[in-house]
Every structure is written in C-alpha cells, then in structure tokens.
C-alpha cells in the first residue's frame, strides 16, 4: 500500500509540476530537487516534524489561538500539516521558493482535512511577498542555511511579523525529540556540516545589526544526547505598543496535589518583578500587563511548599496558561520564640501572685517542631508549658492562652511580632 501511494505521488509530481515550471527559474529549484527532498522528508526525517510542531504550539500557546502563521521554506509541508492538526483556529502558509512542492502539499493537506486553512505561496526569503505586520508567527526548519543574504532575510521576517509576533527559525531537532530517534537519524547519514559556534556568532551579529534586542539562541541538549547534534534555533519577537497588544498576561489554576482540589488564597508572583496576583476561591489567578519575556513564576501559601515554574514565556497580546500544584508541607524555619506577660495592677494588687510568675519565656526550636510533626503554628504551641488551646465553632476556631488566662486573652509575641487579645488561627496557617 505504501509503495503504491509513493508511485502515485511521484506521478502526481511529474504531471502537475508542468504548471509550476515558469516560477522555478533557478536550476536548483526543480521538480527533481523537490521530489528528492520529499522522499527524505517522508522517510528518515519524518519523525522530526510532529515533536517540533508540539513544541512550537506549547511554547507559544497556539492551541486555542486565532491568527496567521507562515512556514518559510516549508517544502513538502510536513511541519505545516502537523501544526494545523494542533491549532484548530489558525491559518498557515507554505512559503517556499520551489513551487514544485505545492501540488503534492495541497493534495496531502486535502487528505488530512486541513485544506481550507492552508495556502501555498511562492516566496523568496530575501523578498517576502507579504505586507508589513502580516503574521502572528513565522517558523522555519532547515531552510535558513540556504539563504544567500541571511541578514536581509531576517529583516524581511521582522517586517512581516505583527507587533508582538514571534519568529522561530533554525535547523535540526526540537528539544522533545527522543534521543534514540535523533541518534538513528544522524546515523542514517543526516549529519550536519556546520559549526554551532560559528552559526551562533553569525546569528548574534545579525540580531545586533538589525537592532533586535528580544532574541534567544537555543541549542537543544536533552539528557543523554551527548555526542548528538540537535541543531540550533533562533527565537525573536517584534515589540508592540500597548495599543497593539504590547503586553500579555498569565493565567492558571492552583490545586492541592494530594486532593486535586482548587486551592484558594495562593500568592503567585513573577520573580524579580512587582507583578503578581492571588488565587480566588476557585483557585484561579490572572496576572495582567506582563511585558513580553521569559520569567520564573512562584506560587506560595502558608502550610504548603512553594513551587517555582521556570521559563514561563509571555508574548504581547497573548495569554500564557500555567497551572500549578502545591504540596502540603510542615512548617519549616528556625527557632520560634514565644514570650508572655500576665497583666496585673501591681499597685492595687501587689501580693496576689509571685513575681516569679510575671515574665515567662519558652523557646520552641526547629528540631522540636520537626519531632512534633507540627503542620500549623497551633500544633507547635500545644507543647508550650502551661499552654491551653480551645477548638470550637462550625468553622473550627482555635484559641490560644498561656497559664490559664482566657478573658482577656494574654498578650504574646511570635518571632518578635506582638499579639494582643487573641487570634483565630485556621488549621491551614
């Protein structure tokens, strides 16, 4: 069956290619070169495209987004087809300088049920046939090494991107491609003849010349990939103004990892900024007006171990989704000192009680808390000599007193913070 399909596709190439010959003016952009690469893309390189599309969609939160994407130098369109499968609302353009790829690409898109969301357009990377501010995202795999004037091509990509739009250009593999698959591809003869360091230097120079500041050069190195060239990728974003959606936001849900239930009152902050939000009663949070960039997100709540999510990417006009689960944790810290002073009028009642009872100091050490397995402040205070804890009420109110004094409740200090009367301490404190 596979052999029959291959023969039919080759015949389709040969017949329909006659319609495209006028556009392919350079000798290297022929039906034969298109057919040759189509064979490679659908054999040894076939496992590359689905993981790459998955990474692109996840990194740029495209799964539920609307808009237009361009795959520059897409060739037979394997990557576009995988991207279309994962982005149900986006439209994609196969922009390639060899139009002999297009008939078979359109036929395979038809078979995949995505024909209405794709186009094929003859395009030279150094003179793109698109207006300014046209696309939300431009991707390209295995094409930029063929661009004669790379700086001009990257300038064109930047021009065509909408404000806040992002480009992901490179060659090689995505970070999530299984190591054994990558090793097998390289052993089959797909060995890159380039130096990563030289390419890195060249890309940096191009970005500097174009005055593009918001860029990242990525060299994937997943665990166990030593000795395997995973390639190199350049990511950059076109800045936008607030009126054009120049900021993004971060949304998510916080859950208890043990019960999988929503967790309210969790503080979520973007580290090294003043931006943050608190989760509502349903465990949802939203951080707005976040400038484009890559951040670390920290979620914390008393009684739970803090969680930090790194490499959280925010794009202009986009919403980044980050769900976080927190795990219950015993109180950790250094010593907790509690001081209590029983109030009395020493003038009117000079001899009612011994002076030795007036000041009292109890120190609860970190090791004491760990031995007790205390998970709340109240749990730790139960072991203070003379302490009294009362739990009552439908919402479980906990009252603390020392040496029998209840009304008024005694004054006491926790870690130097002076407390008056009494505090209602929830079990989650």
Secondary structure, DSSP 8 states (H G I E B T S, - for coil): -HHHHHHHHHHHHHHHGGGTTTT--STTSSHHHHHHHHHHHTTTTHHHHHHHHHHHHHHTT-TT--EEEEEET-TT-HHHHHHHHH-TTEEEEEEES-GGGHHHHHHHHHHHT-GGGEEEEE-BTTB-SS-SS-EEEEEEES-GGG-SSHHHHHHHHHHHEEEEEEEEEEEE--TTS-HHHHHHHHHTT----S-HHHHHHHHHHHHHHTT--SEEEE----TT-TT---EEEEEEE----GGGT-EEEEEEEEEETTT--B--S-EEEETTSS-EEE--TTSEEEEEEEESEEEEEEEE-TTEE-EEEEEEEE-TT-EEE--EEEEE-----S-EEEEEE----TTT-TTSS-GGGTEEEEEE-HHHHHHHT--SHHHHHTTSTTEEEEEETTTTEEEEEETT-TTTT-EEEETTEEE-S-----TT-
